[in-house]
Amino acid sequence: GTAAASLPEKEVQAASGYTGYIKSATTSLKRSKSKKSKTLARIKKGKKVTVYYTSGSWRKISYKGKKGFVPKKRVKISTKAPKLKGSKKTKGKTVASFAKRFVGNPYRWGGTNLNTGADCSGFTKAVYRSFGYNIPRTSSSQRRAGKKVSYKKKQPGDLICYNAINGIGHVGIYIGNNRVIHAGSTATGIHTSVANYRSVNCVRRIVR
């Protein structure tokens, strides 16, 4: 309603959020991204929280109306994807925004888990699988998934496949604004980059 319209943009965006769960032990909800900052609440293992974003080693969350930060490793992000509806373009945007939940999560060679770690093609496979699309497992075989579209016509939710460097291919998901989300390396984890940060082999549209 009108009340929401008068809120600063940041809050409106944050109002959506997505579900997460506290894992391992009881965790302190901190006012700012510092272990020394004031504790707003203690959250027990298994409790449901709303996650807004990940920044460094912290996640911004809310719990029982209190907003603050908890260590990133303490929160498991829900992999339950929203239903895809609307045009292909709208569906693609839904896939892209779902993929962005996992920014900051670890890269793991051979992994296909959005929380504990995935490699590049494991990440893309797991994201699409959350929406019921079954694509091949490796970056080279993903070049044949879905339908080919030109780089110029790419839309959020499309798969961007990169040419191999030293025999190793790479793949990510286009999220709009000339950015791609991908499981880069153990150093970067799951992160975003400029879409053509390395030479592009092809763009594939998975969402139909």
C-alpha positions as CSV (number, residue, x, y, z in Angstrom):
1,G,0.0,0.0,0.0
2,T,1.0,3.6,0.4
3,A,3.1,3.0,3.5
4,A,5.5,0.8,1.5
5,A,5.8,3.3,-1.3
6,S,7.2,5.9,1.1
7,L,9.9,3.6,2.4
8,P,13.4,4.1,1.0
9,E,14.1,1.8,-2.0
10,K,16.5,-0.4,0.0
11,E,13.9,-1.4,2.4
12,V,11.3,-2.3,-0.3
13,Q,13.8,-4.5,-1.9
14,A,14.8,-6.1,1.4
15,A,11.1,-6.6,2.3
16,S,10.9,-9.6,-0.1
17,G,13.9,-11.6,1.3
18,Y,14.1,-15.4,1.2
19,T,14.1,-18.2,3.7
20,G,17.1,-19.5,5.5
21,Y,17.7,-21.8,8.5
22,I,20.2,-21.5,11.3
23,K,22.6,-24.5,11.2
24,S,25.0,-26.0,13.7
25,A,24.7,-24.0,17.0
26,T,22.8,-21.2,18.6
27,T,23.8,-18.0,16.8
28,S,23.9,-14.3,17.9
29,L,22.1,-11.8,15.8
30,K,24.4,-8.8,15.7
31,R,23.5,-5.2,15.1
32,S,26.4,-4.7,12.6
33,K,28.9,-6.9,10.7
34,S,31.2,-7.3,13.8
35,K,31.5,-9.9,16.5
36,K,31.9,-7.0,19.0
37,S,28.6,-5.3,18.1
38,K,25.5,-5.5,20.2
39,T,23.6,-8.8,20.2
40,L,20.0,-8.3,19.3
41,A,18.9,-11.9,19.8
42,R,20.1,-15.5,20.2
43,I,18.7,-17.8,17.5
44,K,18.6,-21.5,18.1
45,K,19.7,-24.2,15.6
46,G,17.0,-25.0,13.0
47,K,15.1,-21.7,13.4
48,K,13.7,-20.2,10.3
49,V,15.0,-16.7,9.4
50,T,14.6,-14.3,6.4
51,V,17.8,-13.6,4.5
52,Y,18.3,-10.4,2.5
53,Y,21.9,-10.6,1.2
54,T,25.4,-11.8,1.9
55,S,28.3,-9.5,2.4
56,G,31.7,-10.8,3.1
57,S,31.5,-13.4,5.8
58,W,28.1,-12.1,7.1
59,R,24.5,-12.4,6.0
60,K,21.8,-9.7,6.7
61,I,18.8,-11.4,8.1
62,S,15.6,-10.8,10.2
63,Y,14.3,-12.9,13.0
64,K,11.1,-12.2,14.9
65,G,11.0,-8.6,13.6
66,K,14.7,-7.9,14.4
67,K,17.1,-7.2,11.6
68,G,20.8,-7.7,11.9
69,F,23.8,-9.8,10.8
70,V,24.9,-13.4,11.5
71,P,28.0,-15.2,10.3
72,K,27.5,-16.5,6.8
73,K,28.4,-20.1,7.7
74,R,25.7,-20.2,10.3
75,V,22.8,-19.9,7.7
76,K,21.6,-22.5,5.2
77,I,19.7,-20.9,2.4
78,S,16.4,-22.6,1.3
79,T,16.7,-24.2,-2.1
80,K,12.9,-24.3,-2.5
81,A,12.4,-22.3,-5.7
82,P,9.5,-20.1,-6.4
83,K,7.0,-21.2,-9.1
84,L,7.8,-20.1,-12.6
85,K,5.0,-18.1,-14.2
86,G,4.5,-15.4,-16.8
87,S,6.5,-14.8,-20.0
88,K,9.8,-16.5,-20.7
89,K,11.5,-13.3,-19.8
90,T,9.7,-13.1,-16.4
91,K,10.6,-16.7,-15.7
92,G,14.2,-16.1,-16.6
93,K,14.3,-13.2,-14.1
94,T,12.9,-15.5,-11.4
95,V,15.7,-18.0,-12.1
96,A,18.3,-15.2,-12.0
97,S,17.1,-13.8,-8.7
98,F,16.9,-17.3,-7.2
99,A,20.6,-17.9,-8.3
100,K,21.7,-14.7,-6.5
101,R,20.5,-16.1,-3.1
102,F,23.7,-18.2,-3.1
103,V,26.3,-15.5,-3.7
104,G,29.1,-16.0,-1.1
105,N,28.6,-19.7,-0.8
106,P,31.6,-21.9,-1.5
107,Y,33.0,-23.3,-4.7
108,R,33.7,-27.0,-4.5
109,W,35.2,-29.1,-7.3
110,G,32.7,-31.8,-8.2
111,G,30.1,-30.3,-5.9
112,T,26.4,-29.8,-6.9
113,N,25.1,-28.4,-3.5
114,L,24.0,-24.7,-3.5
115,N,24.9,-24.5,0.2
116,T,27.9,-26.6,0.9
117,G,29.6,-26.1,-2.4
118,A,29.4,-26.5,-6.2
119,D,31.6,-26.2,-9.2
120,C,30.6,-24.1,-12.1
121,S,28.4,-26.6,-13.9
122,G,27.3,-28.1,-10.6
123,F,26.0,-24.7,-9.6
124,T,24.1,-24.1,-12.9
125,K,22.7,-27.7,-12.9
126,A,21.5,-27.3,-9.2
127,V,19.8,-23.9,-9.9
128,Y,17.9,-25.2,-12.9
129,R,17.1,-28.5,-11.1
130,S,15.4,-26.4,-8.4
131,F,12.9,-25.3,-11.1
132,G,12.5,-28.8,-12.6
133,Y,14.8,-28.5,-15.5
134,N,17.3,-31.3,-16.0
135,I,20.4,-30.2,-17.8
136,P,23.7,-32.1,-18.4
137,R,26.3,-32.2,-15.6
138,T,29.5,-30.8,-17.3
139,S,30.2,-27.4,-18.7
140,S,31.0,-28.8,-22.2
141,S,27.7,-30.8,-22.4
142,Q,25.7,-27.8,-21.1
143,R,26.7,-26.1,-24.4
144,R,24.0,-28.3,-26.0
145,A,21.3,-27.8,-23.3
146,G,18.1,-25.9,-24.1
147,K,18.0,-23.6,-27.2
148,K,20.7,-21.5,-28.7
149,V,20.3,-17.7,-28.6
150,S,22.7,-15.0,-29.8
151,Y,24.8,-13.2,-27.2
152,K,23.0,-10.0,-28.2
153,K,19.6,-11.5,-27.3
154,K,20.6,-12.9,-23.9
155,Q,18.1,-12.5,-21.1
156,P,18.3,-13.1,-17.3
157,G,18.2,-16.8,-16.6
158,D,20.1,-17.8,-19.7
159,L,23.1,-20.1,-19.5
160,I,26.4,-18.5,-20.7
161,C,29.0,-21.0,-21.7
162,Y,32.6,-19.9,-22.0
163,N,35.4,-21.2,-24.2
164,A,37.9,-23.5,-22.6
165,I,41.1,-22.2,-21.1
166,N,43.8,-24.9,-20.7
167,G,41.1,-27.5,-21.6
168,I,38.7,-26.3,-18.9
169,G,35.4,-24.9,-19.9
170,H,33.2,-22.7,-17.7
171,V,29.6,-21.8,-17.4
172,G,27.4,-19.3,-15.5
173,I,23.8,-17.8,-15.5
174,Y,23.1,-14.4,-16.9
175,I,21.4,-12.1,-14.3
176,G,21.0,-8.9,-16.4
177,N,22.9,-5.6,-16.5
178,N,25.8,-7.4,-18.3
179,R,26.5,-9.5,-15.2
180,V,26.8,-13.3,-14.8
181,I,26.6,-15.4,-11.6
182,H,28.9,-18.3,-11.4
183,A,30.9,-20.6,-9.1
184,G,34.2,-19.2,-10.0
185,S,37.0,-20.8,-8.0
186,T,37.8,-21.7,-4.4
187,A,39.0,-18.1,-3.9
188,T,35.8,-16.4,-5.2
189,G,33.1,-18.9,-4.3
190,I,29.8,-18.2,-6.0
191,H,30.0,-14.6,-7.2
192,T,29.0,-12.2,-10.0
193,S,31.2,-10.9,-12.8
194,V,30.9,-8.9,-16.0
195,A,29.1,-11.3,-18.4
196,N,31.9,-11.4,-21.0
197,Y,34.8,-11.4,-18.6
198,R,36.2,-14.3,-20.7
199,S,35.5,-15.3,-24.3
200,V,31.9,-16.6,-24.7
201,N,31.2,-19.8,-26.5
202,C,27.4,-19.7,-26.6
203,V,24.3,-18.6,-24.8
204,R,21.6,-21.3,-24.2
205,R,18.0,-20.6,-23.1
206,I,16.9,-23.3,-20.7
207,V,13.6,-21.7,-19.5
208,R,10.7,-22.4,-21.8
